[in-house]
Amino acid sequence: MYPLLNRIENPEDVKKLTVRELEQLASELRHFIIDTVSQNGGHLAPNLGTVELTLALYSVFDFPADKLVWDVGHQAYSHKILTGRRDAFSTLRKKGGITGFPNRFESAYDAFGVGHASTSISAALGMALARDAKGEKNQVIAVIGDGALTGGESFEALNNAGDLGTKLIVILNDNEMSIDANVGAMSEYLSRIRIAPQYARAKRDMGSLLMSIPHIGDKVYKTASHLKDGVRSVLVPGSLFEEMGFHYIGPLDGHNIALMEEVFKSAKEMEGPVLIHIHTVKGKGYQPAEQAPEKFHGVGCFDPSTGKSAKKAGCAPSYTSVFSQALIELAKDRPDILAITAAMPSGTGLKAFGKAYPKRFFDVGIAEEHAMTLAAGMAAGGMHPVIALYSTFAQRAYDQLIHDVCLQNLPVTLCLDRAGLVGEDGPTHHGVFDLSYLRQMPNMCVMAPKDEEELRHMLATAIAIPGPAAVRYPRGAGLGVELTDSFEKLSVGKAEVLQEGGSIAFLAVGTMVEQVKEAAAILAEEGIESTVVNMRFIKPLDTALIDAMAKTKKLIITAEENVLAGGFGSAVAEYLADSGQQVPLVRFGIPDRFIEQGTRKELLSLCGLQPEQMAECVRERLSHLAPEA
């Protein structure tokens, strides 16, 4: 089924193929990727768009001696397959299998671990400078998409690289710009001229000639330079990059292997930083993905013959969709509500808000830091911004959240989607640090709902708070509880006791409420009764309830889907210690290590967060406590 692909054991085998064979291999790679992703889920459309680019790179450069850094990494499946991981590709995104992103611990060909956007140029520049310091001569290549180029870090890196003049190749993979045949042909012609040594020499010679004219040479040169820049800015793409110190080549057809091979070979011989601009089609070669690239960016299992999702019908609505609808409803009576996201309108559920209130919705691109300070500015201007981000990406705006939002006590509501363990996307995407870093911030209120109905009420509560507030909720479907049409403003800092009894107390937040309810039920069957509390608020804590539990229980158990270091359990432990209460405490949460990929069930088990595991741990701890007098 894959006659050429089955012959590729390592990248050296790619170099032996003709252009025609490489084109056949591209077709086989696409089918191989579609077949695997349809069964495992993953990033489909971006990977289908970079097949020819990857083949051209491996036919010209000498990896891993040369270094290849992918931005985000959701377009690197072909790279993984060609670098000795073809036979393991069926384990993609599975526990113990290969990861969905480049990973330095997985292969020597993965030069840098990635998962968040806009990092590739910075990392590649660092590698280039390390190479220079050691006196080595290898090539360093960064591949960055047009979306990741909206991130400020990428421009900081471009500016630094251009200023230093270090040899570095940046490939801008543009899958949004449309290039028709005529423009494409002219662009390729201009690009061939630009990479020829005669072109650079002619520019230098012309400058010397003009400067040599007696008396007026410098004025003529300056005038010609201004004229050249003006004309170039209109007619020649890439002038921005050239002004930043890069040699610019493109835009090129990113599916033309022969052309890219020619350009890459020439770029290797050029001095200083080079930016090669290619145009690719997201979802290339698979009609459903070409027609709906956004839908097929990241997918679950699907039928490859139709492109239809394999999700079961009748599932409970997702937390994301519940948040989306709730915000639209709240905005009807609150014209001061504005919504912000960072290049994730669909993923965060704000696309529907944008349709309902187009003048009140702002997608800032991959720029979380800007998004946070933008929200602070809106709040300072008398509005109430709601900023929706994935938990893992909100980490990038830590300073802005402290300095621009919390320090000024501004009414900004932060909604953190994909909080907790996100499953197959792995450690780069687990949102398991937010409770810890949010809890550190003065003026911040932090909430986590036990179900999708409580999410509605927490959103309404957050918007009513005259200062910063955060609500964090998990990926995927809710519990299927009944959703009301009304909103309840919760009493800030007050917990909800779900069941009372016994000499132990479970204090849980968010997704762990359901888990501890089941753990308590298991223990109840053995005659061990317990109190179960939905704490709701991580900050401020319901200290009155904790005081009551400390006085009446012989064991307190905390549970959270967040790292144990500095999280909810730490908050309870700190309060007990500071108030001089010595009740025994058991804390459940994410251990002090990065958690691998896998199904949510597998990862909860890995962290000891399944009800049976918690019940066993509590049973063991009780056996070591002194019997009651």
DALINQUI-V537430 format. One record per helix or strand of 3 or more residues. SS is the DSSP state (H for helix, E for strand). FROM is the first residue (numbers start at 1). LEN is the number of residues. If there is no record, write none. Layout:
ss:from:len
SS:FROM:LEN
SS:FROM:LEN
This chain:
ss:from:len
H:5:3
H:11:5
H:19:22
H:45:4
H:51:10
E:66:5
H:77:9
H:89:3
H:120:14
E:140:6
H:148:3
H:152:13
E:168:7
H:181:15
H:197:15
H:217:19
H:239:5
E:247:7
H:257:13
E:273:7
H:287:5
H:319:15
E:337:5
H:350:7
H:358:3
E:361:3
H:368:13
E:384:7
H:391:16
E:413:5
H:434:6
E:445:4
H:452:13
E:469:4
E:496:4
E:504:5
H:512:13
E:530:5
E:537:3
H:543:10
E:555:9
H:568:11
E:584:7
H:600:7
H:611:13
